[in-house]
Structure formats: structure tokens, C-alpha cells
Amino acid sequence: MTSTPVLASTREELAGLLAAARRSGDCVAFVPTMGALHDGHASLMRTARAATSGPVVVSIFVNPMQFAPTEDLDRYPRTLDADLEVCAAERVDVVFAPAVEEMYPGGFSHGSVHDGVTVAPGQLATILDGESRPGHFDGVLTVVAKLFGLVRPDVAVFGQKDYQQLVLIRRMVRDLCLGIEVVGAETVREPDGLALSSRNRYLDADQRQVATALSRALRAAQERAPYGVPAARWAAMSVLEEAVADGLELDYLALTSPELGEAPEAGEGRILVAARVGTTRLIDNLPIVFDRIAPDARPAGTAFAASTTP
């Protein structure tokens, strides 16, 4: 355990804590989070720590703009004291934990936020999670842009579990010429394959077992991917079909290019899945490599269908 990181709650406090690093030209590494930190977040902090001998900054902010009025904003866990312990263990230097009024002066409301300047994420934000959660990525990119402006990092680390978010943030950095290196860290998993998520704590024991179908479906698709995109899709859907009988509600299964376009007939791609178990919405994804070493024949009796776009 290291000494506790310095906690900043205002823009002025954050600027003061980073002033020396800016004067000396030290590399600043940044990990944005919404708190409720777990081993997946700790892995991001280790990646950031390895990227610099300068300061590592972690933000903890539950951003209201990325939650629809019907979503679980109030339910989302707030565990600042425990989060500071995680940050201390990973040698984080500064934790920025602002109030909503600090990030949205005058307060936040969905009705008025677009009266000010926000980030429009483009067409890529209308598919997959963006189709299921309209406006979600407007909120994500707007708050990340604000945090980038306040922290002014050289390197920012995000998890690959939120893969669509990672792709969109990289595009924002590129298109707005922000000059930040965006690192995508691999997803950390439980021994049974379930991707770590702050929302996993909402699952009871039976639901947690059902939730492992997401990672099992992705692995099944990886194994069949050498036989082509249809074979990979069928393998994943076969696993998910069984889980639906146990209470899983599939949102989407998508096989895409690494940039979330159309999946190639042969070459690198991505497979992404989202589903609801009880009231808890979960997402997962993995890289995948397609080939065409044999024609795929989908076995009879597999009429199960769900959204598989794009």
C-alpha cells in the first residue's frame, strides 16, 4: 500500500496539483472512471503507471449526461473511500472527484444540456449500444472532452470492454486534433470468463451464472471464425439461445471490423454482445479472426434469431 493519492474536487485544485508536472514537461497519464473500482480498473491504472514516470491521474465521476432519465444513474454505486484505497494500491498520484456542478456549471438537466456546447459523436454512435441507448455516447464524449481539457493528459487509458466507446474516443481525439495517445487495455475477467463490471454486483448467484453465457458465446465464435462469419455467428447464437431459456434477454450480437464496420470475409474483426440479465445490462466483446477454410453449413433446427447488426 502506498500513501493515499491527493484528492482534488475542483478544477482549480486539479490545476494546482498538476502545475509542476506541466512546468517540467512530465508525461501525464490519465484513467477516467465512474468509480466503484474493481480489478479491471486497477489494471488500467497499472497500464497508466507503466506509461510514465510522471503523474497518474484517475477521475471518479458518475456522469449524468450518459444516462437516460429511465436508466440506473441513482442506483449506480458510489464508493469513494474504497476507490481511494484501490488508487493508493496502484500508486495513483491524483484523484479528481468533482461534483456534478463542477463539470456542468449551473447543474445538469437533460432538457437544457444541449443549450451549451456538446460533442456530437457521429453515425457510429447510432449503432449497437448507441441504438439501444440513444444519446449515451453524446454524454460519454462530452464528459471525456471536458476531462481531457482539465487534465490535459499525454496518455489516456480506457478498457476494451467498452469497445464502442474506445473506438469513438479514438475518433474524437483524431478528428478534433487533441494530440493524446489513447491506449486500449485488455478486458479483465473472472475465472469463469465473466468480464469485470461495476454492474456485476447487481447479479444474484443464478443470474451471474446466466451472465457467463456472454463470454462463452464470444469464445465459441472465436473457435468457429476460421470457417467464416456465418459459422462464427451461428456458434455464438447457439450458446446464447440456451441462456435465453434461463432468463437472458439478448440486445444484440454483432460481428464487425475492428472499426465497427462490416465484418471482413477474411481477416481481423470484432465480435460484440449486449444482453440483460434481470434488470442488469451487460456488454462484452473479443477480437476475432475470420477465414474461409471450409464452407459453413448451419445445422438444421437453429431458427433462433436476434439483432446481429451491423
C-alpha positions in Angstrom: 0.0 0.0 0.0 1.3 3.4 -1.0 0.4 6.7 0.5 -3.1 7.9 -0.3 -3.3 9.9 -3.6 -4.1 13.6 -3.4 -7.8 14.2 -3.8 -9.0 17.2 -5.9 -12.6 18.1 -6.2 -12.4 21.4 -8.1 -10.8 22.5 -11.4 -8.5 24.9 -9.5 -7.3 22.2 -7.2 -6.6 19.8 -10.1 -4.7 22.5 -12.0 -2.6 23.3 -8.9 -1.7 19.7 -8.4 -0.6 19.2 -12.0 1.2 22.6 -12.4 4.7 21.3 -11.5 4.4 18.4 -14.0 3.4 20.8 -16.7 6.3 23.1 -16.0 8.8 20.2 -16.1 7.3 18.6 -19.2 6.5 15.3 -17.4 4.2 12.9 -19.2 0.7 12.9 -17.6 -1.2 9.6 -17.8 -5.0 9.6 -17.2 -7.6 7.0 -16.4 -11.2 8.3 -16.5 -13.7 6.2 -14.4 -17.1 6.4 -12.8 -15.8 4.9 -9.6 -17.0 1.6 -8.0 -13.5 0.5 -8.8 -12.5 -3.2 -9.3 -9.6 -5.2 -10.6 -10.4 -4.1 -14.2 -9.9 -0.5 -13.2 -6.7 -1.4 -11.3 -5.4 -3.0 -14.5 -6.0 0.3 -16.3 -4.1 2.2 -13.6 -1.1 -0.2 -13.9 -1.1 0.4 -17.6 -1.0 4.1 -17.0 1.7 3.8 -14.4 3.9 1.9 -16.8 3.4 4.6 -19.4 5.0 7.4 -17.4 7.3 8.3 -14.6 5.2 11.4 -14.2 1.8 11.8 -12.5 -1.0 9.3 -13.0 -4.5 10.9 -12.6 -7.7 9.0 -12.1 -11.1 10.7 -12.3 -14.1 9.4 -10.5 -17.3 11.0 -11.8 -20.7 9.4 -12.4 -21.7 11.4 -15.5 -25.4 12.1 -15.6 -25.3 13.0 -19.3 -24.6 9.5 -20.4 -27.6 8.1 -18.5 -31.1 8.3 -19.9 -33.8 9.5 -17.5 -35.0 5.9 -17.3 -31.6 4.4 -16.6 -29.8 3.5 -13.3 -28.0 6.8 -12.5 -29.3 6.9 -8.9 -28.6 3.2 -8.5 -25.0 3.4 -9.8 -22.7 2.6 -6.8 -20.7 5.4 -5.2 -17.8 4.0 -3.1 -15.2 6.9 -2.9 -13.4 5.7 0.2 -12.9 2.2 -1.2 -12.0 3.7 -4.6 -9.2 5.8 -3.0 -7.8 2.6 -1.5 -7.6 1.0 -4.9 -5.9 4.1 -6.3 -3.4 4.1 -3.5 -2.5 0.5 -4.1 -1.9 1.2 -7.7 0.4 4.3 -7.0 -2.0 6.8 -8.4 -0.9 10.4 -7.7 -4.1 12.4 -8.1 -7.7 11.5 -7.9 -10.1 14.1 -9.4 -13.6 13.5 -8.0 -15.7 16.6 -9.0 -19.3 17.3 -8.1 -21.9 17.5 -10.9 -21.9 21.3 -10.6 -18.1 21.3 -11.2 -18.5 19.6 -14.6 -21.8 21.1 -15.5 -21.8 24.7 -14.1 -25.3 25.6 -13.1 -26.2 22.0 -12.7 -27.3 19.3 -15.1 -30.6 18.6 -16.8 -31.3 16.6 -20.0 -33.6 19.4 -21.1 -31.0 22.1 -21.1 -27.6 20.5 -21.6 -27.7 20.9 -25.4 -28.2 24.6 -25.0 -24.4 24.6 -24.4 -21.6 23.1 -26.4 -21.6 19.3 -26.5 -19.8 16.7 -28.6 -21.8 15.1 -31.5 -20.3 11.6 -31.9 -21.5 11.0 -35.4 -23.1 8.0 -37.1 -21.0 5.4 -35.3 -22.9 6.3 -32.1 -26.2 5.2 -33.6 -25.5 1.5 -33.8 -25.0 -1.2 -31.1 -25.1 0.5 -27.7 -26.0 3.8 -29.4 -29.1 2.2 -30.9 -30.1 0.7 -27.5 -29.2 3.8 -25.6 -29.8 6.9 -27.7 -27.7 9.9 -26.6 -25.4 7.8 -24.5 -22.3 8.5 -26.5 -23.1 12.2 -26.7 -22.7 12.2 -22.9 -19.6 10.0 -22.9 -17.7 12.0 -25.4 -18.8 15.4 -23.9 -17.6 14.5 -20.5 -14.4 12.9 -21.8 -13.6 16.0 -23.8 -14.2 18.1 -20.6 -11.9 15.8 -18.6 -9.2 15.9 -21.3 -9.3 19.7 -21.2 -8.9 19.8 -17.4 -6.3 17.1 -17.1 -4.5 17.7 -20.4 -3.0 14.2 -20.4 -0.4 12.9 -22.8 -1.7 9.4 -22.5 -5.3 8.2 -21.6 -6.1 4.6 -20.8 -9.5 3.0 -21.5 -10.7 -0.6 -21.2 -11.5 -2.6 -24.3 -14.6 -4.0 -22.6 -16.4 -0.7 -23.6 -15.1 -1.3 -27.1 -17.5 1.0 -29.0 -16.7 3.8 -26.5 -13.0 3.2 -27.1 -13.4 3.4 -30.9 -15.4 6.6 -30.6 -12.9 8.3 -28.2 -10.1 7.5 -30.6 -12.0 9.1 -33.4 -12.8 12.2 -31.3 -9.1 12.5 -30.5 -8.2 12.2 -34.1 -10.9 14.3 -35.6 -10.5 17.2 -33.1 -6.7 17.0 -33.2 -6.4 16.6 -29.4 -2.9 15.1 -29.5 -3.5 12.4 -26.9 -2.3 8.8 -27.1 -5.3 6.6 -26.4 -4.4 3.2 -25.1 -7.0 0.3 -25.1 -6.3 -2.1 -22.2 -7.4 -5.7 -22.4 -10.6 -6.8 -20.5 -10.0 -8.3 -17.1 -12.2 -11.4 -16.4 -13.3 -13.6 -13.5 -12.1 -17.2 -13.6 -15.4 -18.2 -15.2 -14.9 -15.7 -18.0 -17.3 -13.0 -16.9 -15.9 -9.6 -17.8 -15.4 -7.5 -14.7 -18.0 -4.7 -14.4 -19.2 -2.4 -11.6 -22.7 -3.7 -12.5 -21.9 -7.3 -11.8 -22.7 -6.6 -8.1 -26.4 -6.3 -9.1 -26.5 -10.0 -10.1 -27.6 -12.7 -7.7 -25.9 -16.2 -7.9 -28.2 -17.6 -10.5 -28.1 -14.5 -12.7 -24.3 -14.4 -12.5 -24.2 -18.0 -13.9 -26.5 -17.0 -16.7 -24.3 -14.0 -17.5 -21.3 -16.2 -18.2 -23.1 -17.0 -21.5 -21.8 -13.7 -23.0 -18.2 -14.7 -22.7 -18.9 -18.3 -23.7 -20.7 -17.2 -26.8 -17.7 -15.0 -27.8 -15.2 -17.8 -27.3 -17.4 -20.2 -29.3 -17.4 -17.7 -32.1 -13.6 -17.3 -32.0 -13.3 -21.1 -32.4 -15.6 -21.2 -35.4 -14.3 -18.0 -37.0 -11.7 -19.8 -39.3 -14.8 -21.2 -41.1 -16.2 -17.8 -41.8 -18.5 -15.1 -40.5 -21.7 -17.2 -40.7 -20.1 -20.1 -38.8 -18.9 -17.7 -36.1 -22.3 -16.1 -35.7 -24.1 -19.4 -35.5 -21.7 -20.7 -32.8 -22.3 -17.6 -30.7 -26.1 -17.7 -31.1 -26.2 -21.4 -30.2 -24.8 -20.5 -26.8 -27.0 -17.5 -26.3 -30.1 -19.4 -27.3 -29.6 -21.8 -24.3 -29.1 -18.8 -22.0 -32.3 -17.1 -23.2 -34.2 -20.1 -21.8 -32.6 -19.3 -18.4 -33.6 -15.6 -18.4 -31.1 -13.8 -20.6 -32.6 -11.1 -22.8 -30.4 -10.6 -25.9 -30.0 -7.0 -27.1 -27.5 -7.5 -29.9 -24.8 -9.8 -31.3 -22.6 -8.1 -33.9 -19.7 -9.3 -35.9 -17.8 -6.3 -37.3 -14.4 -4.9 -38.5 -12.1 -3.6 -35.8 -13.5 -0.1 -36.6 -17.1 -1.4 -36.2 -17.8 -1.5 -39.9 -18.8 -4.6 -41.9 -17.1 -7.8 -40.9 -14.4 -8.9 -43.4 -14.8 -12.3 -45.1 -11.2 -13.0 -44.0 -9.1 -11.0 -41.6 -9.3 -9.3 -38.2 -12.6 -8.3 -36.8 -14.6 -7.9 -33.6 -17.5 -9.7 -32.0 -19.7 -7.7 -29.6 -22.7 -8.7 -27.5 -25.1 -7.0 -25.1 -27.8 -8.6 -23.0 -29.9 -8.0 -20.0 -29.9 -10.5 -17.1 -32.7 -9.5 -14.7 -32.6 -5.7 -14.6 -28.8 -5.6 -15.3 -27.5 -4.8 -18.7 -24.1 -6.3 -19.6 -21.8 -5.9 -22.5 -18.7 -7.9 -23.7 -16.5 -8.3 -26.8 -13.5 -10.0 -28.1 -11.2 -9.7 -31.1 -11.8 -12.4 -33.8 -10.0 -13.5 -36.9 -12.2 -14.7 -39.8 -11.1 -17.1 -42.6 -12.8 -19.3 -45.2 -11.1 -22.6 -44.9 -14.3 -24.6 -45.3 -17.9 -23.7 -46.3 -20.2 -23.3 -43.3 -23.3 -25.4 -43.1 -25.7 -24.2 -40.4 -27.2 -27.3 -38.7 -31.0 -27.8 -39.0 -33.3 -26.7 -36.2 -31.5 -23.4 -35.4 -34.2 -20.9 -36.1 -33.2 -18.6 -33.2 -32.8 -15.0 -34.3 -31.8 -11.7 -32.8 -30.3 -8.4 -33.8 -26.9 -9.2 -35.5 -26.2 -5.8 -37.0 -24.1 -4.2 -38.3 
